Amino acid sequence: MTKALRELSALIPSQDVIIEVVDARLPASSSNPLLNQLRGQKPCIKVLSKSDLADPALTGAWLQHFRSQANVSAFASSTDERHITRQRIAELSRDAALTRGSKKDVRALIVGVPNVGKSTIINVLTQRSVATVSDKPAVTKEQQTVVLKDGTLLTDSPGVTWPKMEDELGALRLAFAGSIPDTAIDYLTVALSGAELLLERYSALLVTRYKLKQTPESPTALLTEIGRRRGGLRPGGVVDLHKAAEILVHEFRAGTLGRITLETPPG
């Protein structure tokens, strides 16, 4: 990560605009705070990916929040409207370049923490499979540059996280969404954290999805009910909470639970 950040720091001054892809389900936690320091006053386009999995009302609130910041524009990207994503990024990038007085083809750097959908956005922009798409984080290993049909010079970079995650809840949300490798997380801890938030904000979706008679009183109670209903019973009727945790995590990531956003804008 230190090497990647050093490369970004050296590359940013030559760019007209920074395109930061964030996960619409956790726009704050998936936005790298170091990027704001590195880009300075450089224009930034926030692309809220996976918006078709996120709560529409909160997506709108996050867009308004980002647009209120200096030198930042934002829009929500949906996998069903790829032509709109191409159009909006082209328009916003061109506007940003003109603001800086650039008369040449736009130079744009696209960044994002692991597994936020950056590779999918790149393939949408190029209209071909340039970047490897995976549901596992840290697939992009090296910088690569492509020229878009409108002349934009787009540089991709490896998914960059910050060296130390001091926000424990933010790290748990990133793990819940799949931006931290599964080999580095404890499913039960991550699921209990996610379950607490889901019970607070989206209990009706949980009741419907798992066919519950009532809302569980605690995250552990929720996992217990999931285990009982999804083949997570051990001999003697003991519930396998780890298996239940894996079910909850994977179904959230896949959007099976419904359209959910884990964070609300500040203020």
Buried (B, 14 or more C-beta within 10 A) or exposed (E): BEEBBEBBEEBBEEBBBBBBBBBBBBBBBBBBEBBBEBBEEBBBBBBBBBBBBBBEEBBEBBBEBBEEEEBBBBBBBBBEBBEBBBEBBBEBBBBBBEEEEBEEBBBBBBBBBBBBBBBBBBBBBBEEEBBEEEEEBBBBEEBBEBEBEEEBBBBBBBBBBBEEEEEEEBBBBBBBBBBBEBEEBEBBEBBBBBBBBBBEBBBEBBBEBBEBEEEBEEBBBBBBBBBBBBEBBEEEEEBBBBBBBBBBBBBBBEBEBBBBBBBBBEE
